[in-house]
Amino acid sequence: MSSRPPNILFITTDQQRQDSLPCYGMSFMRTAAIDRLAAEGVVFDNALAVAPVCQPCRAAFVCGQYPFVNGVAANFQWLRPGTPTIADAFRNAGWKTAAIGKMHFHEWDDAQGFEHRVIAEDKRHFFRPDHHAQFVRQHGFERGHPAHVAGYGAWLGAITSPLPGELHIDSYIGTQAVRYLEQAGRDPFFCWVSFNSPHDPYDPPAELAALYRDAPIPEAVGGLQELEHKPAYQRRLLEFFAENPLYFTDYRRATPEIIRRTREHYLATVSLVDEQIGRILDTLEQRGLSRNTLIVFSSDHGDELGDHGLPYKGTFYEGSLKVPLIVCGPGVTRNRRCRSFVDWVDLHRTFLEIAGIRPGAHVQGQDLRGLLHDPAGPGRTEGFSELLGRAMVSTDRYKLVLCDDGDGELYDLQQRPLEVHNHFHDPDWKHLRTSLGDTLMQRLLSYSRVTRFGGGAYPSDQGRDRALAEARRVAALGGFAGLTD
């Protein structure tokens, strides 16, 4: 291996369940590029979302601190200006830095310390004039509200993209990543390539829409009936997405046919992203960069896809909690699996350590270098996740969720792995609930030892407010073709 520090290429998706790939059991998926990464590196079986929604996950990675420390424990929250970021650390050490695709930073066009920034922010953010929106307009199209697309309401967002495949937001991100790598010079780089898919709306281009029509896709587990025995926050999720003018999706009327369609389209967008990753890997080979580039593939959180009668994210069920994580490159053992619990804060610390950059005293997480060399070595035996008003601890066997209203969830992941039966209020499970609660409390108390920079909620901007008000008005007048067909 070269004495030059390795490049670090962090490739992420948005809202991708761990069980959506062949290396995690979905054998029929067409994901040749990701399969190649799995064969050449370490696959982590217990990679968990720092929080099962977008911005807390990304903020945690950017600053190297968990949500309850950095103050970003929900969407519409972000880091306080001046908080040290991973891009600052790499740039100050002489590395080139790039952030390409969806970042979910605040402000939406802020660089967060990255030198090169290509903004392709969100399929639903039709009101943002980002680089992808400008690109689409140059080719005679508009990135409008997805509810304009036929079938949007009937299929709860499982639509065919109205854009040609080469204009799809994920194709654009892939192209921009290739261009960056083609121009990479001699200096080491830290490049984060962040795809939008398979995040809703589930919008594969026409040529991929039927890819998994006949595939043996698992049915959703559980249903709305179980919510009677689950904490109230889960019922509020249904109301939120039904009423939010960014979504207009009411999963209370989801049928098995609708859920099947959403899963087909969801998986088709995974294959779309895989095609773009293949282009990126080919570019690394052509530029002679493969040998000296650490490649990390992951996702911020998963998607329920109708499991437990729920949409999208925001719960601690396995579907939205567990994410793929594959690492390959210099110094990484090939074709191995690791059972240690890991997360994106661990990646922040590990990337710095691999680069020879000393992490600041504020950085949390574990250094994963030992596990990359020996995946069977000692690691974390519990995993944790946090959201505003809720926290979770999981072991290989059990999972506990505590809510600030006194309610909670307790599951046996071996005897009842579908997480339909909640043991939280079962007297026979009181001892286990207390034991796991103590583990969670010790974790949260340890946070008091870390420097805090004070993130938190931010107000919605005028552009967003105007756009959402207009969406409500158009919907009330029946102006969204996708809601009236």
C-alpha positions in Angstrom: 0.0 0.0 0.0 1.1 3.5 -0.7 2.6 5.6 2.1 0.2 8.4 1.0 -2.8 8.6 3.3 -5.8 6.7 1.9 -8.6 8.6 0.2 -12.0 8.1 2.0 -15.1 7.7 -0.1 -18.3 7.6 1.9 -21.3 6.5 -0.2 -24.7 6.8 1.4 -28.3 6.2 0.6 -31.3 7.7 2.3 -33.9 5.6 4.1 -32.5 2.1 3.1 -33.4 -0.9 5.1 -30.6 -3.3 5.9 -32.6 -6.2 4.5 -32.8 -4.8 1.0 -29.5 -6.3 -0.3 -28.3 -9.7 -1.2 -25.5 -9.6 1.5 -28.3 -9.2 4.1 -30.6 -11.9 2.6 -32.5 -10.3 -0.2 -31.0 -12.7 -2.8 -33.0 -11.7 -5.8 -31.8 -8.0 -5.8 -29.8 -6.8 -8.7 -27.0 -4.9 -7.0 -23.8 -5.9 -8.6 -21.7 -3.0 -7.4 -22.7 -3.3 -3.7 -22.3 -7.1 -4.0 -18.8 -6.4 -5.1 -18.1 -4.2 -2.1 -19.4 -6.9 0.2 -17.2 -9.5 -1.3 -14.1 -7.3 -1.0 -14.7 -6.0 2.6 -16.4 -6.3 5.9 -20.2 -6.4 6.2 -21.6 -5.2 9.5 -24.7 -7.1 10.7 -25.6 -4.7 13.6 -25.2 -1.2 12.1 -27.9 0.9 13.7 -29.3 4.4 12.8 -28.0 6.9 15.3 -31.6 8.2 15.1 -34.3 6.8 12.8 -34.9 10.1 10.9 -32.6 12.1 8.6 -31.2 15.2 10.2 -30.1 13.7 13.6 -28.2 10.9 11.8 -26.4 13.4 9.5 -25.7 15.9 12.2 -24.3 13.2 14.4 -21.9 12.1 11.6 -20.9 15.6 10.7 -19.9 16.6 14.3 -19.1 13.2 15.8 -21.6 13.5 18.7 -24.8 11.7 19.5 -28.1 13.5 19.2 -28.7 14.2 22.9 -25.2 15.8 23.1 -25.2 17.9 19.9 -28.8 19.0 20.4 -30.1 17.6 17.1 -32.6 15.0 18.1 -35.3 15.5 15.5 -35.8 16.9 12.0 -35.9 20.7 11.8 -33.0 20.8 14.2 -29.3 21.4 13.3 -25.9 22.2 14.7 -25.0 25.5 16.1 -22.8 27.6 13.8 -19.2 27.2 14.8 -19.5 23.5 15.8 -16.4 21.6 14.5 -17.3 19.4 11.6 -15.6 16.4 10.0 -15.0 18.5 6.9 -13.2 21.1 9.0 -10.9 18.4 10.4 -10.0 16.9 7.0 -9.6 20.3 5.3 -7.3 21.6 8.1 -5.2 18.5 7.7 -4.6 19.3 4.0 -7.2 17.0 2.5 -9.6 17.8 -0.4 -13.2 17.6 0.7 -16.4 17.2 -1.2 -20.1 16.7 -0.4 -22.2 15.6 -3.3 -25.9 15.0 -3.2 -28.4 15.1 -0.3 -26.9 16.4 2.9 -29.9 17.8 4.8 -27.7 20.6 6.2 -29.1 23.8 7.6 -29.2 26.2 5.9 -30.0 23.9 3.0 -27.2 25.4 0.9 -24.6 25.6 3.7 -21.3 23.8 3.0 -20.6 22.7 6.6 -16.9 23.1 5.9 -16.8 21.1 2.6 -14.8 22.8 -0.2 -16.7 21.2 -3.1 -20.5 21.1 -2.7 -23.0 19.8 -5.2 -26.5 20.2 -3.9 -29.3 17.7 -4.9 -31.2 18.0 -1.7 -34.5 16.1 -1.7 -37.0 14.6 -4.1 -39.8 16.4 -2.2 -38.1 19.8 -1.9 -39.6 21.1 -5.1 -39.2 24.6 -3.7 -35.3 24.5 -3.5 -33.4 25.9 -6.5 -30.5 23.5 -5.9 -28.1 22.3 -8.5 -30.3 19.4 -9.6 -33.3 21.6 -10.0 -31.3 23.9 -12.2 -30.0 21.0 -14.2 -33.5 19.6 -14.8 -34.8 23.0 -15.9 -31.9 23.3 -18.4 -33.2 20.2 -20.0 -36.8 21.5 -20.2 -38.3 19.8 -17.1 -39.3 20.9 -13.6 -38.8 19.1 -10.3 -42.4 19.7 -9.0 -44.4 18.3 -6.2 -44.6 14.5 -6.6 -48.4 14.7 -6.1 -48.6 16.1 -9.7 -47.6 12.6 -11.0 -50.4 10.2 -11.9 -51.0 7.5 -9.3 -49.3 9.3 -6.5 -52.2 9.3 -4.1 -53.6 5.9 -5.1 -50.3 4.2 -4.6 -49.1 6.3 -1.6 -46.1 7.7 -3.4 -45.1 4.6 -5.5 -44.9 6.3 -8.8 -42.8 6.2 -12.0 -40.5 9.2 -12.3 -41.7 11.8 -14.8 -38.0 12.5 -15.6 -35.9 10.6 -18.2 -33.6 8.2 -16.4 -30.5 10.3 -17.0 -32.2 13.3 -15.3 -33.3 11.4 -12.2 -31.8 12.9 -9.1 -29.7 9.8 -8.3 -28.4 9.6 -11.9 -27.4 13.3 -11.5 -25.6 12.6 -8.2 -23.8 9.7 -9.8 -22.6 11.8 -12.7 -21.4 14.6 -10.4 -19.5 12.1 -8.3 -17.8 10.6 -11.4 -16.8 14.1 -12.5 -15.3 14.9 -9.1 -13.2 11.7 -9.1 -12.1 12.2 -12.7 -10.6 15.5 -11.7 -9.1 14.3 -8.4 -5.5 15.4 -8.1 -2.6 14.1 -6.0 -3.9 15.3 -2.6 -5.9 12.8 -0.6 -9.6 13.4 -0.5 -12.6 12.8 1.7 -15.6 12.7 -0.5 -19.2 12.0 0.8 -21.6 11.0 -2.0 -25.1 11.0 -0.7 -27.9 9.6 -2.9 -31.6 10.4 -2.4 -33.1 7.0 -3.0 -34.6 4.7 -1.8 -36.3 7.5 0.2 -39.9 8.2 -0.8 -41.5 9.0 -3.1 -40.6 5.6 -4.6 -39.9 6.8 -8.1 -37.8 4.6 -10.3 -37.4 5.7 -13.9 -39.7 4.0 -16.4 -37.1 1.5 -17.5 -36.7 0.1 -13.9 -40.3 0.5 -12.6 -41.3 -3.2 -13.3 -37.9 -4.7 -12.4 -39.3 -6.5 -9.3 -42.9 -6.9 -10.3 -42.6 -10.7 -10.0 -40.0 -10.9 -7.3 -40.5 -12.8 -4.0 -40.7 -9.7 -1.9 -41.7 -10.3 1.7 -45.1 -9.1 2.9 -45.3 -6.4 5.6 -45.3 -7.7 9.2 -48.0 -6.7 11.7 -50.5 -4.1 11.0 -52.6 -1.2 12.4 -54.3 -3.4 15.0 -51.1 -3.7 17.0 -50.9 0.1 17.6 -53.4 -0.3 20.4 -50.6 -1.8 22.4 -47.8 0.5 21.3 -46.8 4.0 22.4 -48.8 7.0 21.2 -46.0 8.4 19.1 -46.5 5.7 16.5 -50.2 6.7 16.0 -49.1 10.3 15.6 -46.7 9.3 12.8 -49.7 8.2 10.7 -51.4 11.6 11.3 -48.3 13.6 10.5 -47.6 12.1 7.1 -51.3 12.1 6.1 -51.6 15.8 6.9 -48.2 17.1 5.9 -48.4 18.9 2.5 -45.0 17.5 1.5 -46.5 14.0 1.7 -50.3 13.7 1.5 -49.9 10.0 2.2 -52.4 8.3 4.5 -51.1 4.8 5.4 -54.3 4.1 7.3 -55.8 3.1 4.0 -52.8 1.1 2.8 -53.8 -2.3 1.3 -51.6 -5.3 0.7 -51.6 -4.4 -3.0 -50.4 -0.8 -2.2 -47.7 -2.0 0.1 -46.5 -4.5 -2.5 -46.3 -1.7 -5.1 -44.3 0.5 -2.7 -41.9 -2.3 -2.0 -41.4 -3.0 -5.7 -40.6 0.6 -6.5 -38.5 1.0 -3.4 -36.3 -1.9 -4.4 -36.1 -0.6 -8.0 -34.6 2.6 -6.8 -32.0 0.6 -4.8 -30.9 -0.9 -8.1 -30.9 2.5 -9.7 -28.4 3.7 -7.0 -26.4 0.6 -7.4 -25.9 1.4 -11.1 -24.5 4.8 -10.1 -22.2 3.2 -7.6 -20.9 0.9 -10.3 -20.0 4.0 -12.4 -18.2 5.4 -9.4 -16.2 2.2 -8.8 -15.3 2.0 -12.5 -14.0 5.6 -12.3 -11.8 4.7 -9.3 -10.4 1.8 -11.3 -9.7 3.9 -14.4 -8.0 6.6 -12.4 -5.8 4.1 -10.5 -7.4 5.2 -7.2 -8.9 1.9 -6.1 -5.9 0.5 -4.2 -5.6 3.6 -2.0 -9.3 4.4 -1.4 -11.3 3.3 1.6 -14.9 2.8 0.4 -17.7 2.9 2.9 -21.3 2.2 1.9 -24.2 2.8 4.3 -27.6 4.5 4.9 -28.8 7.0 7.5 -31.9 4.9 8.6 -34.4 2.5 7.1 -38.0 2.4 6.1 -41.0 0.6 7.6 -42.6 0.1 4.2 -45.9 -0.8 5.8 -44.5 -3.0 8.6 -46.7 -2.5 11.8 -49.1 -0.5 9.6 -46.6 2.4 9.5 -44.9 4.5 6.8 -41.3 5.6 6.4 -39.3 6.1 9.6 -39.4 7.5 13.1 -39.7 4.2 15.0 -37.1 1.8 16.5 -38.4 -1.3 14.7 -35.8 -3.2 12.8 -37.0 -1.9 9.4 -36.2 1.7 10.2 -33.4 1.1 12.7 -31.0 -1.3 11.0 -29.0 -0.1 8.1 -26.4 -1.6 5.7 -22.8 -0.9 6.4 -20.0 -2.3 4.2 -16.3 -1.2 4.4 -13.6 -2.2 2.0 -10.2 -0.9 1.0 -6.6 -0.6 2.3 -6.1 -2.6 5.6 -9.7 -4.0 5.6 -10.2 -7.8 5.8 -11.9 -9.2 2.7 -15.3 -11.1 2.6 -16.0 -11.1 6.4 -18.9 -10.2 8.6 -18.9 -8.4 12.0 -21.5 -8.7 14.7 -20.5 -5.7 16.8 -23.0 -2.9 17.2 -21.8 0.2 15.2 -23.2 3.5 14.0 -22.3 6.7 12.1 -20.7 8.4 15.1 -18.2 5.5 15.1 -17.5 6.2 11.4 -16.7 9.9 12.2 -14.0 8.8 14.7 -12.7 6.0 12.5 -12.4 8.1 9.4 -10.2 10.6 11.3 -8.1 7.8 12.9 -7.5 6.1 9.5 -6.4 9.5 8.0 -4.0 10.1 10.9 -6.0 13.0 12.2 -6.4 13.2 16.0 -10.1 13.4 16.9 -11.1 16.4 19.0 -11.9 15.9 22.7 -15.6 16.4 21.8 -15.7 13.4 19.5 -17.7 10.3 20.7 -17.9 6.8 19.2 -15.6 3.8 19.0 -12.7 3.4 16.7 -13.6 0.6 14.3 -10.1 0.0 12.9 -9.6 -3.1 15.0 -12.9 -4.6 13.7 -11.9 -3.8 10.1 -8.8 -5.9 10.6 -10.4 -8.6 12.8 -14.2 -8.5 12.5 -14.5 -11.2 15.2 -12.6 -9.1 17.7 -14.1 -7.3 20.8 -16.7 -4.7 20.0 -19.9 -3.1 21.4 -22.5 -5.6 22.7 -25.3 -3.1 22.8 -26.6 -0.6 20.3 -28.3 2.7 21.0 -30.5 5.1 19.1 -32.2 8.4 20.1 -35.0 10.7 19.1 -36.6 13.7 20.7 -38.4 12.3 23.8 -37.4 8.7 23.2 -34.3 6.5 23.5 -33.5 2.8 22.7 -31.1 0.1 23.7 -30.8 -3.2 21.8 -28.8 -6.4 22.3 -28.7 -9.5 20.1 -31.7 -10.7 22.1 -33.7 -7.8 23.4 -34.7 -4.3 22.6 -36.0 -1.6 25.0 -37.5 1.8 24.0 -38.3 4.4 26.7 -40.6 7.4 26.1 -40.7 10.6 28.0 -44.5 10.0 28.7 -43.7 6.9 30.7 -44.7 4.4 28.0 -42.3 2.2 26.1 -41.6 -1.0 24.1 -39.8 -4.2 25.0 -39.2 -6.9 22.4 -37.7 -10.4 22.3 -35.8 -10.4 19.0 -35.2 -14.1 19.0 -38.4 -15.7 20.2 -40.7 -13.0 18.6 -38.5 -11.3 16.0 -41.3 -9.6 14.2 -41.7 -7.1 17.1 -45.5 -7.3 17.1 -45.9 -8.3 20.7 -44.9 -5.5 23.2 -43.7 -6.9 26.6 -43.2 -3.4 28.2 -46.2 -3.6 30.5 -45.9 -7.4 31.2 -45.1 -7.9 34.9 -43.0 -11.0 34.1 -40.7 -8.8 32.1 -40.1 -6.2 34.8 -36.7 -7.4 35.8 -35.4 -7.3 32.2 -37.0 -3.9 31.6 -35.2 -2.5 34.7 -31.8 -4.1 33.6 -32.0 -2.7 30.1 -33.2 0.6 31.5 -30.1 0.8 33.7 -27.9 0.1 30.7 -29.6 2.9 28.8 -29.3 5.3 31.8 -25.6 4.7 32.2 -25.1 5.5 28.5 -27.0 8.8 28.7 -25.2 9.8 31.9 -21.9 9.3 30.2 -22.9 12.1 27.8 -22.4 14.7 30.5 -18.6 14.2 30.2 -18.5 15.5 26.6 -18.2 19.1 25.4 -21.4 20.4 23.9 -21.8 23.1 21.3 -25.5 23.7 21.6 -27.5 22.7 18.5 -31.3 22.7 18.4 -34.5 23.6 16.6 -34.6 26.2 13.8 -37.6 28.0 12.3 -39.0 27.1 8.9 -37.8 29.6 6.2 -40.1 31.7 4.2 -39.5 29.9 1.0 -40.6 26.6 2.5 -43.6 28.1 4.3 -44.8 29.7 1.0 -44.4 26.4 -0.9 -46.2 24.4 1.7 -49.1 26.9 1.9 -49.4 26.8 -1.9 -49.4 22.9 -1.8 -52.3 23.0 0.7 -54.2 25.4 -1.6 -53.6 23.4 -4.7 -54.7 20.2 -2.9 -57.9 21.9 -1.6 -58.8 22.9 -5.2 -58.1 19.5 -6.6 -55.1 20.7 -8.5 -52.8 17.7 -7.9 -53.5 15.2 -10.7 -51.9 12.5 -8.6 -54.4 12.9 -5.8 -57.5 13.0 -7.9 -56.9 10.2 -10.5 
